[in-house]
Amino acid sequence: MEPPTVAPNEIDLTARTRSTQVARAIVHALTLLIAAGCLASFVAGPEEPAVRLIAGAAGLLIVLLYAWVIHTRRRLPARLVIDHEGIRVLDGRGRKLVRLAWTELSGVGVMTNEVSRRRQLRRTRDDLVPWVSRRIVLVPIWLELYPADAQAVARHTELEWAWALGGVRAPGEEHRWLVSLGDGQGQRVPIGEAVQRWRPQLWRGHRSGSFLLGGEGAWNKAFLEAFAQRPVAGRTEPISRPDDRTRR
């Protein structure tokens, strides 16, 4: 079955750069060769029975993992539609996972874990094939959808899962719907351009963060404020920030 045609106002979440496609093909080929070798060792290998059993279990596990990925792939987000009506996220079968009108939103943003990305990229320097490793760095992309009011949240009971994910946030952040858009491998998702084309006042930017902790910037701000308020021996007032001294 051919994949559905992507309209001009749609973003293909499954698209990858050519170099990333090549790198992933190399990894998949090597993984399948390892699985085939393990299964061959189990069937007719000269090793001890215990070793053959372990090899067969490893090969079977790899095959089952690939079968599970193929089976569930069409249920994952595949297209993002941003137009005059609002925002919609569709899976590989064309089913709408998210459908929100502009009037139901007070803001739209994108969050990726840039700290994890930089850490993974540093580790690739010691790999045997750094060119491949750099192109399969996996950092999820999250779409942040801020509701206009409580009524919008109440209307979309089908998004309870996204609302629960968005409830984990850093100090001072707003509760929002949090929707995964993919793994970030060789993707370019021009969400900011699309949102600013239709509702520029709603765009909140692209920031670094984690769905387990919230925004990195919000945590940094909270730590700085806590440090500034920390009592210091010989001082009776909080530590002044540089901008506070300038205003004085």
BAFI-3210 file (N, C-alpha, C; in Angstrom, 3 decimals, decimal comma, padded with zeros to 6 digits):
// residues 248
n [1|2|3|4|5|6|7|8|9|10|11|12|13|14|15|16|17|18|19|20|21|22|23|24|25|26|27|28|29|30|31|32|33|34|35|36|37|38|39|40|41|42|43|44|45|46|47|48|49|50|51|52|53|54|55|56|57|58|59|60|61|62|63|64|65|66|67|68|69|70|71|72|73|74|75|76|77|78|79|80|81|82|83|84|85|86|87|88|89|90|91|92|93|94|95|96|97|98|99|100|101|102|103|104|105|106|107|108|109|110|111|112|113|114|115|116|117|118|119|120|121|122|123|124|125|126|127|128|129|130|131|132|133|134|135|136|137|138|139|140|141|142|143|144|145|146|147|148|149|150|151|152|153|154|155|156|157|158|159|160|161|162|163|164|165|166|167|168|169|170|171|172|173|174|175|176|177|178|179|180|181|182|183|184|185|186|187|188|189|190|191|192|193|194|195|196|197|198|199|200|201|202|203|204|205|206|207|208|209|210|211|212|213|214|215|216|217|218|219|220|221|222|223|224|225|226|227|228|229|230|231|232|233|234|235|236|237|238|239|240|241|242|243|244|245|246|247|248]
n.u [000,839|000,590|001,942|-000,157|-000,803|000,898|-000,431|-000,035|-000,330|000,438|002,668|005,053|005,666|007,118|009,162|012,631|016,051|018,317|020,843|020,301|018,470|020,144|021,967|020,246|019,387|021,754|022,132|019,809|020,261|022,614|021,650|019,676|021,285|022,755|020,666|019,951|022,315|022,333|020,021|020,749|022,899|021,545|020,026|021,825|024,368|027,796|028,205|027,913|024,877|023,653|024,730|023,807|021,086|020,836|021,685|019,679|017,434|018,100|018,152|015,461|014,185|014,996|013,760|011,038|010,827|011,187|008,919|006,905|007,355|006,809|004,109|002,924|003,593|001,871|000,073|001,226|001,982|001,898|001,390|001,188|-001,118|-001,547|-003,557|-006,055|-008,115|-007,091|-005,119|-004,118|-003,297|-002,392|-002,451|-000,672|-002,721|-004,462|-006,190|-007,470|-005,552|-005,254|-007,231|-007,717|-009,173|-008,210|-009,386|-009,514|-007,067|-004,360|-001,734|001,126|003,813|007,125|009,015|012,151|014,625|017,415|019,676|020,013|020,413|022,885|024,533|024,377|025,506|028,129|029,014|029,203|031,656|033,544|032,709|032,796|031,931|031,417|029,993|027,629|026,508|026,033|023,856|021,719|020,902|018,603|016,086|013,139|010,489|008,320|005,057|003,665|000,645|-001,258|-004,159|-007,016|-008,900|-010,559|-012,829|-012,165|-010,409|-012,155|-013,889|-012,399|-012,083|-010,891|-008,260|-007,102|-004,852|-002,765|-003,078|-002,472|000,255|001,219|000,926|003,138|005,542|007,885|008,623|006,446|005,556|002,917|000,067|-000,448|-001,450|000,498|002,090|003,590|005,667|007,459|010,742|012,868|015,020|016,930|014,971|013,108|010,926|008,896|007,240|007,004|007,074|004,697|002,687|003,043|002,283|-000,498|-001,495|000,276|000,484|000,145|002,382|004,897|007,489|010,545|011,867|014,178|013,764|012,227|009,791|009,500|010,424|009,859|010,417|013,783|014,787|012,967|013,511|016,174|015,777|014,263|016,142|018,094|016,645|016,101|018,692|019,388|017,785|018,849|019,994|022,900|025,827|026,251|024,683|021,588|019,670|018,272|020,412|021,285|020,376|022,304|020,867|019,127|020,831|021,669|019,332|019,062]
n.v [-001,192|002,177|005,136|007,785|010,725|013,750|016,822|020,342|021,921|020,272|018,575|016,156|013,765|011,476|011,745|011,712|012,839|012,231|011,222|010,297|008,271|006,459|005,838|004,642|002,451|000,997|000,329|-001,221|-003,340|-004,512|-005,276|-007,167|-009,068|-009,938|-011,089|-013,155|-014,644|-015,472|-017,096|-019,038|-020,183|-021,326|-023,281|-024,941|-024,752|-025,265|-024,899|-025,246|-026,616|-024,792|-022,319|-022,159|-022,035|-019,561|-017,875|-018,392|-017,400|-014,681|-014,000|-014,523|-012,643|-010,227|-010,476|-010,539|-007,995|-006,341|-007,135|-006,184|-003,409|-002,905|-003,580|-001,667|000,758|002,209|003,275|005,394|008,971|010,523|012,603|016,149|018,656|022,016|024,654|027,040|026,299|025,130|022,940|019,664|016,289|013,382|009,801|006,978|005,693|007,613|008,424|010,812|011,923|014,162|017,069|020,335|023,528|026,912|028,732|027,360|027,376|028,882|029,077|027,731|025,505|024,002|021,324|019,909|017,636|019,042|018,828|016,062|015,438|016,715|015,315|012,678|013,088|013,748|011,303|009,806|010,251|008,367|006,075|003,259|003,817|006,862|008,510|007,180|006,876|009,521|010,195|008,747|009,580|009,759|011,795|012,693|014,676|017,083|018,362|021,225|022,225|024,757|025,246|027,388|027,842|026,394|025,146|024,260|022,190|020,460|019,778|018,123|015,226|013,053|013,625|013,149|011,666|013,191|015,503|014,578|013,954|016,531|017,601|017,198|019,320|022,080|024,383|027,181|026,865|026,467|024,287|021,994|020,434|017,702|016,358|013,735|013,884|012,367|010,810|012,475|011,881|012,977|014,767|017,576|019,735|022,133|023,666|026,087|028,022|027,367|027,789|030,527|031,533|031,346|031,954|033,996|035,197|033,187|031,597|030,151|029,429|027,407|025,205|023,795|020,797|018,221|015,617|014,458|016,263|018,862|022,231|023,162|025,772|026,911|025,473|026,258|028,974|028,789|027,613|029,628|031,705|030,534|030,297|032,982|033,820|032,526|032,473|034,223|034,212|037,019|038,639|040,296|040,530|039,339|038,122|040,436|040,673|041,273|043,000|044,190|045,790|047,538|048,962|050,314]
n.w [000,000|-000,896|000,653|001,959|000,004|000,658|001,468|000,492|002,812|004,831|007,073|006,713|008,952|008,867|007,116|006,204|006,064|003,293|004,089|006,670|006,116|004,774|006,835|008,718|007,239|007,088|009,791|010,274|008,483|009,529|012,042|011,382|010,159|012,343|013,823|012,061|012,120|014,798|014,896|013,031|014,354|016,482|015,192|013,710|014,817|015,997|018,675|022,296|023,748|025,577|024,818|022,194|022,703|023,995|021,926|020,032|021,396|021,536|018,796|018,111|019,720|018,531|016,011|016,767|017,878|015,633|014,195|015,879|015,751|013,030|013,004|014,681|013,580|011,857|013,578|014,755|015,004|011,841|010,060|010,156|010,224|009,576|009,266|008,120|009,788|012,132|014,123|013,359|014,018|012,411|012,170|010,649|009,322|008,644|010,582|012,884|015,462|017,006|017,101|016,953|017,116|016,213|017,935|020,280|021,368|023,163|022,768|020,984|020,826|020,461|021,754|022,424|023,645|024,012|025,578|025,928|023,241|022,648|024,420|023,420|020,893|021,584|022,539|020,227|019,101|019,802|018,593|016,284|013,715|013,331|011,565|010,959|013,523|014,361|012,849|013,690|016,100|018,673|019,600|020,953|019,491|020,691|020,573|021,877|023,095|024,149|026,005|025,403|027,369|030,274|029,346|026,793|027,366|028,693|026,627|024,968|025,644|024,511|024,441|026,860|027,536|026,414|027,888|030,427|030,111|029,661|032,134|033,681|034,531|034,627|037,384|037,399|034,798|032,329|032,325|029,692|026,552|025,517|022,832|021,101|018,242|016,849|016,391|015,898|014,218|011,773|010,938|009,740|010,916|010,066|011,982|013,339|011,261|009,932|011,894|012,416|010,027|009,995|012,604|014,053|016,577|018,391|018,491|020,449|020,334|020,006|022,275|024,693|026,495|028,583|028,589|031,003|032,864|032,085|030,833|030,123|030,413|032,230|034,561|034,990|035,516|037,865|039,606|039,683|040,878|043,350|044,328|044,482|046,555|048,678|052,016|053,134|055,106|057,160|055,598|055,212|053,328|050,203|047,540|045,096|041,689|038,653|036,889|038,652|040,226|038,285|037,714|040,075]
ca.u [000,000|001,370|001,600|-001,044|-000,156|000,969|-000,911|000,882|-000,446|000,759|004,067|005,259|006,454|007,915|010,229|013,984|017,058|018,925|021,927|019,703|017,910|021,254|022,483|019,278|019,408|022,948|021,871|018,816|020,887|023,512|020,843|019,047|022,347|023,032|019,547|020,065|023,423|021,904|019,082|021,504|023,668|020,611|019,551|022,872|025,675|028,633|028,394|027,220|023,422|023,281|025,102|022,874|019,780|020,918|021,741|018,350|016,537|018,452|017,682|013,999|013,797|015,184|012,713|009,764|010,862|010,929|007,517|006,084|007,517|006,074|002,671|002,436|004,048|000,767|-000,696|002,003|001,780|002,540|001,226|000,738|-001,824|-001,719|-004,205|-006,932|-009,019|-006,380|-004,040|-004,534|-002,244|-002,966|-001,550|-000,400|-003,973|-005,287|-007,082|-007,087|-005,165|-005,473|-007,940|-008,006|-009,364|-007,403|-010,094|-009,347|-005,655|-003,756|-000,326|001,662|005,267|007,803|010,019|013,047|015,632|018,698|020,738|020,204|020,970|024,309|025,222|024,491|026,452|029,490|029,376|029,449|033,045|034,324|032,126|033,561|031,483|030,734|029,086|026,336|025,981|025,529|022,607|020,634|020,643|017,151|015,569|011,740|009,967|007,024|004,223|003,025|-000,595|-001,788|-005,595|-007,499|-009,632|-010,901|-013,868|-011,500|-009,903|-013,302|-014,486|-011,557|-011,776|-010,047|-006,865|-006,726|-003,481|-001,872|-003,207|-001,729|001,680|001,522|000,841|004,487|006,146|008,800|007,967|006,060|005,044|001,484|-000,407|-000,763|-001,442|001,831|001,896|004,831|005,622|008,459|011,989|013,863|016,143|017,011|013,716|012,941|009,490|008,720|006,003|006,980|006,697|003,285|001,841|003,140|001,565|-001,933|-001,748|001,608|000,423|000,088|003,635|005,699|008,883|011,138|012,682|014,755|013,106|011,909|008,413|009,556|010,812|009,426|011,374|015,101|014,911|012,175|014,254|017,328|015,275|013,873|017,358|018,727|015,857|016,310|020,045|019,410|017,101|019,518|020,645|024,355|026,333|026,609|023,762|020,206|018,747|018,623|021,441|020,717|020,791|022,980|019,932|018,574|021,802|021,684|018,171|019,274]
ca.v [000,000|003,391|006,104|008,832|011,917|014,844|018,082|021,464|022,450|019,187|018,269|014,712|013,448|010,274|012,067|011,769|013,258|011,098|010,642|009,553|007,049|005,538|005,381|003,725|001,214|000,256|-000,225|-002,292|-004,483|-005,164|-005,904|-008,367|-010,060|-010,508|-011,971|-014,355|-015,438|-016,093|-018,182|-020,105|-020,865|-022,145|-024,420|-025,876|-024,297|-026,261|-024,511|-026,008|-026,374|-023,580|-021,168|-022,132|-021,602|-018,113|-017,237|-018,477|-016,471|-013,321|-013,813|-014,465|-011,367|-009,184|-010,642|-010,119|-006,547|-005,756|-007,390|-005,270|-002,058|-002,846|-003,654|-000,461|001,984|002,961|003,910|006,522|010,218|010,499|013,893|017,292|019,614|023,342|025,470|028,093|025,755|024,858|021,958|018,267|015,283|012,159|008,653|006,409|005,235|008,780|008,712|012,037|011,758|015,473|018,030|021,516|024,781|028,018|029,381|026,549|027,422|030,154|029,049|026,524|025,471|022,738|021,023|018,772|017,540|019,378|018,326|014,669|015,407|017,049|014,226|011,559|013,442|013,645|009,891|009,205|010,467|007,160|004,935|002,756|004,537|008,059|009,084|006,519|007,138|010,892|010,338|007,972|010,117|009,751|012,773|012,931|016,020|017,216|019,515|021,776|022,905|025,404|025,485|028,757|027,899|025,090|024,530|023,558|020,936|019,601|019,292|017,132|014,104|012,097|014,041|013,040|011,164|014,315|016,427|013,981|014,155|017,947|018,001|017,145|020,548|022,783|025,457|028,370|026,561|026,222|022,961|022,001|019,136|017,367|015,333|013,312|013,972|011,515|010,545|013,504|011,401|013,557|015,422|019,024|019,965|023,599|023,981|027,518|028,758|027,116|028,457|031,974|031,906|031,453|032,620|034,323|035,585|031,991|030,847|030,335|029,119|026,077|025,222|022,535|020,275|016,804|015,399|014,020|017,356|020,168|023,048|023,374|027,177|027,168|024,932|027,132|030,193|028,457|027,410|030,928|032,448|029,911|030,651|034,402|033,994|031,747|033,339|034,178|034,721|038,432|039,398|040,282|040,653|038,431|038,546|041,210|040,327|042,376|043,963|044,962|046,811|048,538|049,833|051,194]
ca.w [000,000|-000,978|001,694|001,480|-000,518|001,615|000,900|000,741|004,175|005,747|007,366|006,756|010,139|008,610|006,161|006,733|005,096|002,582|004,886|007,777|005,547|004,519|008,125|009,324|006,460|007,508|011,126|010,147|007,813|010,484|013,095|010,831|009,962|013,667|014,153|011,228|012,642|016,054|014,600|012,370|015,400|017,263|014,401|013,273|015,272|016,682|020,065|023,336|023,727|026,315|023,988|021,063|023,204|024,221|020,609|019,426|022,092|021,113|017,423|018,116|020,319|017,512|014,996|017,357|018,033|014,314|013,852|016,680|015,199|011,762|013,287|015,364|012,932|011,266|014,643|015,261|014,246|010,531|009,373|010,952|009,372|010,174|008,246|008,624|010,804|013,376|014,106|013,396|013,930|011,863|012,183|009,336|008,707|008,354|011,708|013,592|016,859|017,630|016,250|017,759|016,382|016,729|019,044|021,480|021,741|023,571|022,406|020,358|020,896|020,194|022,770|022,228|024,704|023,407|026,453|025,543|021,888|022,718|025,111|022,498|019,837|022,128|022,661|018,914|018,673|020,074|017,897|015,145|012,511|013,846|010,559|011,132|014,865|014,459|012,097|014,290|017,435|018,865|020,554|020,586|019,262|021,362|020,235|023,065|022,738|025,353|025,816|025,599|028,634|030,843|028,520|025,693|027,925|028,995|025,375|024,289|026,538|023,786|024,611|028,273|027,597|026,142|029,017|031,542|029,826|029,818|033,532|034,255|034,029|035,524|038,146|036,653|033,461|032,201|031,936|028,261|025,888|025,028|021,801|020,451|016,781|016,210|017,100|015,633|013,428|010,436|010,604|009,806|011,039|010,069|012,689|013,628|010,054|009,623|012,885|012,238|008,803|010,251|013,889|014,596|017,988|019,229|018,469|021,662|020,068|020,124|023,485|025,145|027,682|028,629|029,028|032,393|033,752|031,608|030,110|030,722|030,788|033,435|035,702|035,228|036,154|039,241|040,392|039,894|041,858|044,660|044,760|044,830|047,832|049,719|053,011|053,177|056,384|057,133|054,752|055,711|052,202|049,121|046,600|043,997|040,337|037,972|036,326|039,759|040,589|037,214|037,854|041,212]
c.u [000,874|000,959|000,722|-000,259|-000,227|000,572|000,061|000,834|-000,152|002,272|004,189|006,195|007,311|009,080|011,572|014,930|017,696|020,008|021,380|019,089|018,997|021,783|021,542|019,239|020,609|022,714|020,881|019,433|021,803|022,728|020,197|020,074|022,710|021,927|019,625|021,190|023,059|020,974|019,783|022,330|022,770|020,214|020,663|024,257|026,450|028,799|027,650|025,720|023,005|023,581|024,145|021,499|019,762|020,924|020,375|017,367|016,816|017,961|016,176|013,510|013,922|014,080|011,363|009,706|010,580|009,477|006,597|006,162|006,726|004,567|002,128|002,783|002,897|-000,129|000,005|001,718|002,571|002,457|000,707|000,143|-002,012|-002,301|-005,119|-007,866|-008,332|-005,273|-004,626|-003,305|-002,895|-001,948|-001,391|-001,623|-004,883|-006,244|-006,568|-006,797|-005,437|-006,202|-008,386|-008,146|-008,505|-008,061|-009,957|-007,922|-005,239|-002,275|000,067|003,186|005,803|008,884|010,823|014,099|017,012|019,864|021,053|020,830|022,477|025,106|025,410|025,491|027,888|029,939|029,715|030,895|033,887|033,766|032,991|033,209|030,711|029,731|027,696|025,716|025,390|024,164|021,469|020,417|019,141|016,768|014,128|011,413|008,562|006,329|003,489|001,824|-001,242|-003,267|-005,977|-008,218|-009,944|-011,965|-013,261|-010,958|-011,049|-013,918|-013,699|-011,121|-010,890|-008,566|-006,421|-005,289|-002,477|-001,906|-002,446|-000,225|002,079|001,429|002,175|005,267|007,043|008,053|007,666|005,515|003,544|001,214|-000,808|-000,922|-000,043|001,713|003,232|004,658|006,660|009,741|013,089|015,065|016,084|015,741|013,871|011,446|009,244|007,416|005,891|006,542|005,215|002,359|001,858|002,474|000,092|-002,256|-000,411|001,594|000,406|001,427|004,502|007,139|009,265|012,080|013,189|014,062|012,836|010,484|008,368|009,812|010,254|010,566|012,680|015,260|014,153|012,884|015,460|016,904|014,909|015,098|018,050|017,976|016,035|017,690|020,111|018,762|017,781|020,210|022,151|024,813|026,748|025,701|022,353|019,196|019,187|019,708|020,787|021,238|021,481|022,020|019,272|019,522|021,848|020,526|018,323|020,241]
c.v [001,241|004,355|007,192|010,048|013,044|016,139|019,209|022,003|021,394|019,031|016,760|014,379|012,207|010,542|012,158|012,267|012,022|010,422|009,831|008,252|006,009|004,966|004,376|002,403|000,353|-000,415|-001,378|-003,537|-005,241|-005,892|-007,194|-009,460|-010,727|-011,480|-013,268|-015,254|-016,153|-017,273|-019,348|-020,893|-021,775|-023,409|-025,426|-025,458|-025,380|-025,980|-025,454|-025,686|-025,097|-022,328|-021,036|-021,638|-020,090|-017,366|-017,257|-017,525|-015,033|-013,042|-013,689|-013,142|-010,226|-009,257|-010,172|-008,604|-005,852|-005,960|-006,443|-003,854|-001,906|-002,813|-002,344|000,831|002,834|003,619|005,141|007,782|010,210|011,836|014,942|018,320|020,911|024,247|026,498|027,600|025,580|023,855|020,560|017,378|013,981|011,031|008,099|005,891|006,388|009,140|009,925|011,721|013,023|016,355|019,195|022,738|025,873|028,679|028,616|026,596|028,824|030,196|027,712|026,597|024,094|022,546|019,794|018,793|017,774|018,919|016,876|014,566|015,678|015,933|013,032|011,848|013,365|012,192|009,259|009,364|009,214|005,930|004,513|003,495|005,772|008,645|008,486|006,902|008,530|011,042|009,481|008,385|010,310|010,725|013,095|014,409|016,074|018,495|019,957|022,619|023,443|025,743|026,931|028,902|026,481|024,374|023,745|022,217|019,965|019,020|018,135|016,045|013,070|012,428|013,973|012,559|012,292|015,331|015,900|014,147|015,607|018,439|017,941|018,325|021,182|023,867|026,670|028,112|026,288|024,758|023,023|020,569|018,909|016,168|015,013|013,345|013,088|011,453|011,544|013,053|011,992|014,243|016,938|019,281|021,474|024,033|025,476|028,344|028,611|027,833|029,965|032,446|032,168|032,212|032,968|034,658|034,380|031,264|031,186|029,873|027,668|026,095|023,825|022,090|018,792|016,630|014,901|015,161|018,708|020,923|023,257|024,812|027,511|026,641|025,802|028,411|029,933|028,269|028,739|031,746|031,873|030,267|032,108|034,659|033,261|032,672|033,120|034,800|036,179|039,281|039,262|040,409|039,717|039,021|039,272|040,684|041,514|043,418|044,799|046,086|047,920|049,503|050,773|052,321]
c.w [000,000|000,124|001,140|001,016|000,504|000,923|001,231|002,165|005,236|005,909|007,519|007,918|009,958|007,672|006,877|005,639|004,461|003,434|006,056|007,286|005,305|005,829|008,778|008,573|006,846|008,856|011,050|009,511|008,770|011,574|012,601|010,552|011,288|014,073|013,356|011,722|013,931|015,810|013,913|013,385|016,230|016,508|014,131|013,726|015,993|018,173|021,019|023,312|024,445|025,495|022,815|021,508|023,432|022,893|019,935|020,072|021,677|019,699|017,345|018,690|019,309|016,463|015,534|017,531|016,708|013,904|014,611|016,136|013,908|012,012|013,855|014,633|012,414|012,314|015,212|014,446|012,945|009,809|010,348|010,004|010,150|009,098|008,904|009,726|012,154|013,164|014,219|013,264|013,496|011,950|010,773|008,618|008,328|009,466|012,474|015,061|017,656|016,630|017,121|016,862|017,011|017,939|020,356|022,020|022,170|023,240|021,810|020,429|020,562|021,250|022,368|023,327|024,094|024,274|026,108|024,155|021,919|023,385|024,182|021,385|020,334|022,207|021,316|018,463|018,838|019,373|016,715|013,866|012,975|012,866|010,707|012,471|014,991|013,812|012,627|015,745|017,599|019,973|020,161|020,409|019,857|020,922|021,495|022,638|024,014|025,142|026,091|026,936|029,104|030,018|027,353|026,166|028,167|027,725|024,779|025,267|025,852|023,921|026,073|028,426|027,378|027,280|030,232|031,342|030,058|031,239|034,250|033,697|035,082|036,293|037,276|035,271|033,489|031,863|030,465|027,772|025,329|024,100|021,148|018,934|016,099|017,004|016,804|014,841|012,026|009,993|010,593|009,799|011,154|010,725|012,940|012,438|009,757|010,602|012,673|010,945|009,092|011,535|014,543|016,079|018,926|019,341|019,685|021,504|020,286|021,326|023,823|026,423|027,555|029,114|030,475|033,364|033,343|030,953|030,857|031,208|032,057|034,681|036,022|035,947|037,611|040,132|040,688|040,938|043,259|045,209|045,201|046,185|048,979|050,715|053,031|054,486|056,245|056,287|055,315|054,596|051,098|048,232|045,442|042,674|039,691|037,436|037,419|040,164|039,546|037,359|039,038|040,863]
res [m|e|p|p|t|v|a|p|n|e|i|d|l|t|a|r|t|r|s|t|q|v|a|r|a|i|v|h|a|l|t|l|l|i|a|a|g|c|l|a|s|f|v|a|g|p|e|e|p|a|v|r|l|i|a|g|a|a|g|l|l|i|v|l|l|y|a|w|v|i|h|t|r|r|r|l|p|a|r|l|v|i|d|h|e|g|i|r|v|l|d|g|r|g|r|k|l|v|r|l|a|w|t|e|l|s|g|v|g|v|m|t|n|e|v|s|r|r|r|q|l|r|r|t|r|d|d|l|v|p|w|v|s|r|r|i|v|l|v|p|i|w|l|e|l|y|p|a|d|a|q|a|v|a|r|h|t|e|l|e|w|a|w|a|l|g|g|v|r|a|p|g|e|e|h|r|w|l|v|s|l|g|d|g|q|g|q|r|v|p|i|g|e|a|v|q|r|w|r|p|q|l|w|r|g|h|r|s|g|s|f|l|l|g|g|e|g|a|w|n|k|a|f|l|e|a|f|a|q|r|p|v|a|g|r|t|e|p|i|s|r|p|d|d|r|t|r|r]
***
